[in-house]
Amino acid sequence: MVRMGAYCQRDRLEPLDARARWLLKDRAAVLSSRRPATLSHDSAARLLQIDTLDPPSAASHLTLYGPRGTRTNSGVTRHRDLQPLCIERVDDLISTSYARTAIDIARWHGYRHGLVAIDSARWLGVPKADFAAELDRMRHHPYIARAHAALADSDNGAESVLETLGRELVASLGIGEVQTQFAIRLTGDRVVWCDIRVGCHLFECEGMAKLIPFDRGGVASQTPEAVVWKQQARRTEICSEGFGMSRIVWADCFGSGRDRARDRLHKEYAVTEARFGRTPAAHLLEFAEAHPRRSTSRLWTPDVRRGA
C-alpha cells in the first residue's frame, strides 16, 4: 500500500530509490484527492527534478483552489490559493511551475531551502524574470519576504546543492565579490570551470558523489583512486596559473563545522592574497569573461527574437 486506497506491486516498488518512492506517494495523494489538486512545494520539486535540502518533515504537498490556508493530515499537506496557478505537465501529472515551486519552498521551509531551490531552477534554465513575476503576483502571500531574500542572493551558476551552500559560506566571509563557474585555460587548450572565485582564490565544492559509481547512486565513471588522482592533477594545473584553492565539503556548511570552515577559509584566502594579490591577471579575467559556462537546459523557452 502506497497510501490509503492506493496500491503498488511490491516487485515494482523494491527497486525504486527514495525520490521515486516519494513520487508514488505524491501520485497517490493526487489520485485520492476529492477535489482537483496540483502538486506543489516539495512534491512539485521532486517531479520537476529541482534540487532541494531535505525538509524538516517529509510530506506530499497539494495546492487546491480556495481561500488561503494550509492543513496537514496523514502525510499530505494541502494548501489553498485563490490565484490561478502557472503549471507544468510531466507525463500525466500536473505541478506548479518551476518558479512558483521554488518560491513556495522558500516561503514554507525558509531562506536556505529557498536559496537551494531557486539556484537549482535557475541552473535548469528558468529566467530570473519568471521568479520576479511570481513574486509580484504573490506579494500578499505569507512569508513572501523569505522568497524575496532567497532570489536576491541566488545565482544561476550552482550545479548542485553543495555549490549553493558553498557559495553561501564563502559570501559569509566578507572577503569580496563572489563569482561562480570561473573559466580557466589549462595546458593543451583544455578549459575547466571552477565552482567559486573571490579575487585570486578558488573554492571547489567536493561531494562524496564524485567518488561513488553510477550503479551505487553516484556520478563517478572511474574508480575512486582514479577520480582522486585526476582531481589532484587538475588542482596542480589550476594553481600554476596564479591561484590559490580551498576545498569545501558538506560538513563545512552546517553547525560547528561551518565555524571551523570559516576560520580555515579565511586563513587560506589570506595566504593567497599575500602571494598573488587581490586581482587575477588581466588575460585570465578576459578569458573567463569570454567563456561563460552554460548549463544544458532541458526547459523549452520561446525564441522571442524569431518573432521580433
Number of C-alpha atoms within 10 A of each C-alpha: 11 17 17 10 10 14 12 12 9 9 8 8 13 9 10 12 10 8 13 14 15 20 16 19 22 27 21 20 25 21 15 14 13 8 10 11 21 24 28 30 28 29 25 30 23 19 24 19 14 21 20 22 16 10 12 7 7 13 19 25 22 26 22 21 16 11 11 14 12 13 9 12 8 9 14 17 18 21 21 16 15 10 12 8 16 13 18 17 12 10 7 6 14 18 26 25 22 30 24 24 28 34 30 26 28 28 22 19 19 19 22 20 24 28 31 30 31 35 29 28 26 27 21 22 19 22 14 17 10 15 23 15 13 16 20 12 12 15 13 10 13 13 16 19 17 22 26 22 16 24 25 10 15 22 21 21 24 26 18 17 20 21 25 27 22 25 26 18 20 24 16 11 13 10 14 13 10 15 17 23 20 22 22 19 17 14 8 6 8 8 14 16 16 20 22 24 23 20 20 21 25 24 22 20 21 17 18 12 13 17 19 18 15 13 9 9 10 14 14 18 14 14 12 15 10 13 15 14 11 12 12 12 10 13 17 14 15 20 14 10 15 16 22 24 20 15 14 21 17 17 12 19 21 12 9 10 13 15 13 12 20 17 11 13 20 14 12 15 23 16 14 19 17 9 13 16 16 17 14 16 13 8 9 16 14 11 15 17 12 9 16 14 16 11 14 9 12 9 10 8 10 8 8 7 6 6 6 5
